[in-house]
Structure formats: C-alpha cells, structure tokens
Amino acid sequence: MKKLAPREEAVMQILWQLQQAFLKEIWEQLEEPRPPITTIASIVKKLETEGFIDHESFGRSHRYFAKIKKEDYRKSSIKSLLNNYFEGSPKQLLSYFVEEENVDSDEISKLLQEIQDKESK
C-alpha cells in the first residue's frame, strides 16, 4: 500500500474519525493555519484517484468516505517501518523503543504480560 504524504494522511485521519464528510467539513477539522480549501480539494481528488476514498453525490456536492480501513493502513505502515528501518526484526523495533525512546518499565511489563496472555490462549 502506498505511503501517504502528511497532508493526505491528515485528510484520511479526518475521514476515519468522521466516517464521511463534505469537503468543507474536512477543511474545518484541519488545524490552523489551514491550507486553502482548493488545496484540500486537490488532495481529496488525488486520494480518490488512488483508491483511498470514494464519494456519494448530492447534486453538485460530494460526501467523501474512506475505502481503506485505518487498521489496514496502520498494519501496512508498521510492516513498512519494520522492514525499512529494523531489518524486519520486531526485536530491533522494541529495542529501539526501550533504548532510544525510554519507554517506561511498567509499559514494558504490561506488554510482556499481553504477549504471555496471548501465547497461553
């Protein structure tokens, strides 16, 4: 799956949250300073061309909705991150968080417990 540019991802996050929205509603959800609405219209058109979103027509207005689930995009992004930066090793990824991001030991303990719970099922 194609990696989204930051503005494309911002639009997708809004559509995943709202489930469906008109162009003006998408624009209103963006953080200040907002780009021109014509820029958002171009991004929406590109996302639609690439198959990430679709629309319903109401006369000359379009209500947009995501065709790609957030979970599917997240899974693809994590897999890409893992392969491109951690040689496909979950261990290297987790080590990064422990060593570089100073993840709290309580969080690590909770994660280990979740892994053990999953393995025992």
NUTISE-519046 format. One line per field, with one value per residue: residue number from 1; chain; z, y, x of N, C-alpha, C in turn. Coordinates in pm, whole numbers, always signed. Each point is the difference from the previous one (the first is absolute). Example, Ala and Ser with C-alpha at 12.3 -4.5 7.8 and 13.67 -1.06 7.14 Angstrom:
! NUTISE-519046
i	[1, 2];
ch	[A, A];
n.Z	[+780, -72];
n.Y	[-569, +105];
n.X	[+1319, -35];
ca.Z	[+0, +6];
ca.Y	[+119, +119];
ca.X	[-89, +82];
c.Z	[+0, +73];
c.Y	[+120, +109];
c.X	[+90, -77];
END
This chain:
! NUTISE-519046
i	[1, 2, 3, 4, 5, 6, 7, 8, 9, 10, 11, 12, 13, 14, 15, 16, 17, 18, 19, 20, 21, 22, 23, 24, 25, 26, 27, 28, 29, 30, 31, 32, 33, 34, 35, 36, 37, 38, 39, 40, 41, 42, 43, 44, 45, 46, 47, 48, 49, 50, 51, 52, 53, 54, 55, 56, 57, 58, 59, 60, 61, 62, 63, 64, 65, 66, 67, 68, 69, 70, 71, 72, 73, 74, 75, 76, 77, 78, 79, 80, 81, 82, 83, 84, 85, 86, 87, 88, 89, 90, 91, 92, 93, 94, 95, 96, 97, 98, 99, 100, 101, 102, 103, 104, 105, 106, 107, 108, 109, 110, 111, 112, 113, 114, 115, 116, 117, 118, 119, 120, 121];
ch	[A, A, A, A, A, A, A, A, A, A, A, A, A, A, A, A, A, A, A, A, A, A, A, A, A, A, A, A, A, A, A, A, A, A, A, A, A, A, A, A, A, A, A, A, A, A, A, A, A, A, A, A, A, A, A, A, A, A, A, A, A, A, A, A, A, A, A, A, A, A, A, A, A, A, A, A, A, A, A, A, A, A, A, A, A, A, A, A, A, A, A, A, A, A, A, A, A, A, A, A, A, A, A, A, A, A, A, A, A, A, A, A, A, A, A, A, A, A, A, A, A];
n.Z	[+0, -77, +31, +88, -72, +76, -102, -80, +83, +7, -131, -15, +89, -65, -117, +53, +50, -103, -64, -7, -105, -2, -112, +19, +29, -104, -77, +53, -21, -102, +49, +76, -92, -40, -82, -117, -4, -95, +92, +93, -87, -25, +129, +21, -106, +46, +124, -64, -76, +114, +16, +64, -79, +28, -80, +64, -107, +31, -121, +25, +113, +62, +50, +62, -28, +102, -95, +53, +70, +109, +44, -123, +3, +125, -31, -113, +71, +95, -90, -65, +113, +34, -125, -7, +128, +7, -129, +11, +94, +51, +23, -120, -46, +74, -41, -117, +25, +37, -99, -103, +24, +72, -61, +73, +105, +54, -100, +18, +131, -27, -83, +86, +87, -87, -22, +130, +19, -102, +46, +114, -95];
n.Y	[-118, +98, +57, +50, +111, +85, +81, -97, -29, +130, +3, -103, +58, +110, -59, -54, +118, +77, -93, +118, +74, +118, +53, +81, -113, -56, +105, +2, -127, +60, -19, +109, +68, +8, -100, +61, +20, +78, +22, +11, +76, +53, +8, +43, +77, +31, +14, +65, +66, +9, +16, +106, +83, +18, +19, +65, +7, +128, -17, +124, -45, -24, -113, +17, -119, -57, -45, +56, -112, +73, -109, -6, +131, -8, -112, +57, +108, -76, -76, +109, +58, -113, -15, +127, -8, -118, -8, +39, +53, -65, -86, +31, -13, -105, -47, +46, -47, -111, -6, +30, -61, -72, -106, +38, -45, +80, +84, -23, +10, +103, +43, -30, +56, +98, -4, -9, +93, +63, -28, +31, +77];
n.X	[+84, -38, +117, -83, -9, +67, -20, +42, +97, +18, -20, +82, +82, -28, +18, +109, +23, -28, +68, -53, +34, -59, +43, -103, -65, +60, -18, -123, +23, +56, +122, -4, +58, -123, +29, +12, -129, +52, +91, -94, -65, +119, +23, -124, +14, +122, -49, -96, +84, +66, -131, +47, -65, -127, -103, -96, -78, -7, -51, +43, -53, +114, -47, +117, +52, +63, +77, +106, -3, -20, -59, -53, -24, -43, -62, -37, -32, -50, -57, -33, -40, -58, -43, -39, -34, -60, +36, -125, +75, -106, +99, +51, -123, -25, +117, -39, -122, +59, +89, -75, -112, +86, -51, -101, +68, -93, +23, +129, -20, -78, +93, +95, -81, -22, +131, +24, -91, +52, +121, -58, -50];
ca.Z	[+0, -13, +120, -18, +38, +124, -19, -39, +122, +83, -56, +30, +144, +17, -54, +89, +122, -29, -84, -128, +17, -117, -9, +99, +132, +9, +15, +134, +101, -5, +95, -50, -111, -101, -140, -74, -24, -131, +25, +57, -111, -81, +77, -1, -135, -14, +82, -68, -118, +47, +59, +146, +38, -104, +37, -39, -57, +37, -95, -30, +119, +23, +137, -14, +102, -20, -53, +68, +146, +74, +49, -112, -28, +112, -13, -111, +41, +100, -73, -77, +97, +49, -105, -49, +101, +105, -66, +18, +133, +108, +114, -20, +17, +143, +62, -30, +95, +134, +7, -54, +39, +145, +38, +143, +30, +23, -133, -50, +76, -52, -133, +21, +51, -114, -84, +70, -4, -137, -24, +81, -54];
ca.Y	[+118, +125, +83, +130, +122, +52, +62, -107, -75, +84, -13, -136, -7, +66, -87, -116, +46, +42, -105, +63, +145, +87, +67, +108, -61, -45, +121, +56, -85, +16, +96, +130, +69, -92, +32, +37, -111, -56, -97, -120, -61, -72, -118, -93, -55, -94, -118, -73, -61, -109, -105, +7, +49, +6, +102, -5, +130, +66, +111, +37, -23, -138, -40, -94, -102, -81, -135, -76, +5, +53, -114, -53, +94, -8, -126, +17, +98, -63, -102, +75, +53, -114, -48, +104, +58, -94, -126, -96, -60, +62, +19, +127, +107, +15, +48, +143, +72, -10, +71, +136, +75, -12, -50, -30, -144, -50, -24, -122, -111, -21, -59, -139, -72, -19, -105, -127, -32, -42, -130, -103, -25];
ca.X	[-84, +74, +12, -62, +70, -60, -132, -93, -29, -87, -134, -48, -32, -130, -105, -13, -68, -138, -57, -35, +2, +9, +129, +8, +14, +139, +81, -23, +64, +146, +56, +43, -65, -52, +32, -121, -90, +33, +109, -64, -75, +98, +42, -114, -8, +112, -30, -106, +62, +87, -81, -9, -133, -103, -99, -141, -36, -125, +2, +139, +82, +46, +33, +110, +18, +120, -14, +104, -16, +113, +78, +77, +108, +93, +73, +93, +102, +88, +78, +99, +95, +76, +89, +92, +86, +38, +37, -109, +11, -77, +89, +70, -98, -26, +124, +6, -85, +59, +127, -1, -119, -12, -131, -12, +8, -135, -57, +63, -59, -136, +13, +41, -116, -89, +59, -18, -143, -34, +62, -67, -135];
c.Z	[+0, +134, -31, +41, +125, -16, -42, +124, +93, -49, +32, +147, +27, -51, +84, +126, -28, -77, -136, +22, -136, +7, +107, +142, +22, +29, +141, +110, +2, +100, -71, -10, -107, -139, -70, -29, -137, +10, +53, -109, -90, +69, -3, -137, -23, +79, -65, -123, +40, +73, +151, +47, -120, +44, -42, -53, +49, -86, -37, +119, +10, +148, -12, +117, -35, -57, +67, +150, +65, +47, -110, -35, +110, -13, -110, +37, +98, -67, -80, +92, +49, -104, -41, +103, +107, -54, +21, +137, +103, +124, -12, +20, +149, +74, -23, +102, +141, +12, -39, +50, +150, +45, +146, +23, +30, -133, -59, +70, -49, -136, +10, +50, -112, -92, +64, -1, -137, -30, +75, -51, -102];
c.Y	[+124, +75, +138, +113, +57, +63, -104, -80, +80, -9, -138, -14, +62, -90, -126, +38, +31, -104, +51, +151, +69, +72, +109, -57, -52, +121, +59, -80, +15, +105, +129, +1, -102, +40, +45, -123, -64, -102, -129, -71, -81, -128, -106, -67, -104, -128, -86, -73, -121, -110, +1, +44, -9, +106, -41, +139, +44, +125, +28, -17, -147, -20, -114, -97, -84, -137, -94, +14, +51, -114, -59, +92, -6, -125, +10, +94, -60, -103, +68, +56, -111, -45, +103, +50, -97, -140, -109, -65, +74, +27, +132, +118, +24, +52, +150, +79, -2, +89, +148, +85, -10, -40, -45, -151, -59, -31, -128, -122, -31, -67, -148, -85, -27, -111, -136, -43, -52, -139, -112, -32, -109];
c.X	[+89, +2, -58, +92, -69, -139, -104, -42, -91, -145, -58, -37, -137, -112, -17, -76, -147, -80, -45, -6, +2, +135, +16, +17, +141, +89, -14, +69, +153, +46, +39, +152, -41, +49, -127, -87, +25, +114, -58, -80, +94, +46, -109, -11, +109, -26, -107, +56, +84, -77, -10, -139, -95, -101, -140, -32, -137, -8, +144, +94, +36, +27, +99, +5, +122, -38, +100, -21, +128, +92, +87, +117, +105, +87, +105, +114, +99, +89, +112, +109, +94, +102, +105, +100, +50, +26, -105, -5, -85, +87, +75, -93, -27, +123, +17, -82, +57, +123, -9, -116, -30, -141, +5, +0, -138, -69, +57, -57, -141, +3, +39, -117, -100, +51, -20, -146, -42, +55, -72, -141, +1];
END
